[in-house]
C-alpha cells in the first residue's frame, strides 16, 4: 500500500479523488484513496461542501478541489452504489454509502426495541443491502432466554442472527469475524447495546484512531458522537467498519407504502395477488396478506408493526399539506 506523507501539504487548486471517512454535522473528513485510517498518521483532508449541498455520507468517494493546508471542497460524488439513511419530513440523516452490509447490534441487557430494529430492517430492505443481526451480551445469562425468544422470529423471516459476547475473544473470532472479513460494514444499534465495546474488541486501536479523527474533524471542539470509518484487517483481508452513533429513533419519511410492503419479507410472496391493485392490506376483501394473518402465516406482532408504519406515513402526508 502506498504511504502518503501526512505532513505534506497538498498543492492548492488541484483535484483529487478521496473517500469520506468521518462526518459530524456538515463537517467532513476524508483520505486519499491510497491511504487508510489504520496507517500511521493518516493524511486527513478537512472538507466543506460546495453551496448548500450536504448530501454526503461516510463511505462516499468524492471529487475534491484542494484549498489551503490539508483542506478542500467537495465538488461531487464519483462513486455511490448505495446509501443508508433515515429521515423525518425534510430532514435526512445520511449514515453510510458504498456498504456491503448493515450489522445491527442488539443486546440481552438493556432490552432492545423491536420497533427500532424493524425500522432499520425496512431501510436496509428498501436499499437492498444485506443485514446481519447481532445479539450481544450473551454472557448476561439471566436475560438470555428472553432475548432469544424475541429474536427467534427473525431467522424465520430470512435474516441472519448471530450471538456474541465481547468478553469472549475466541467466540468473536468464530462468530462475527467471518461476516466482516473483506466487507464494508455499517455497524449500528441503540445506545447501550455494547457497540463501542464490540468495536474496541475487534479493532484494538479504534479508540486511539477515533480520538485522532475527532481532533482533526472538530478543530479542538468537543464532540461526543460522530460517524467514522475504520480500516482494519480480518483474517489478513482488508475490511472496513463504519461506526455510527447510537440512536433512539428511526424516521422513515423517505419511503412509500409500496416500498415498505416490499421490504417486509413475510408480505413479498403475497403481493400482487390482492383483488384490488391499491390494496393496503388493512380491511380490504380478498387480501391474501390478511388471510395469511388469520391463519398464522404472518405474526400479529409483525402485522401490528406494519400498521404503525402505515399510520406514520399518513401522519407525514397530513403534515405536508
Secondary structure, DSSP 8 states (H G I E B T S, - for coil): -----TTS---TT-EEEEEEEEEETTEEEEEETT--TTSTT---EEEEESTT-----TT-EEEEEE-STTEEEEEEEEE-S-EEEEEETTEEEEEEES-SEEEEEEETTTT--HHHHHHHHHHHHHTT-EEEEEEE-TT-HHHHHHHHHHHHHHHHTT-EEEE--TT-HHHHHHHTHHHHTTSEEEEEEBTTSSHHHHHHHHSTTHHHHHHHHHHHHHTT---S--EEEEEEEETTEEEEEEE---BS---BTT--HHHHHHT-HHHHTTTT-SSSTT--SSS-SS-HHHHHHHTTSS-HHHHHHHHHHHHHHHHHHHHH-
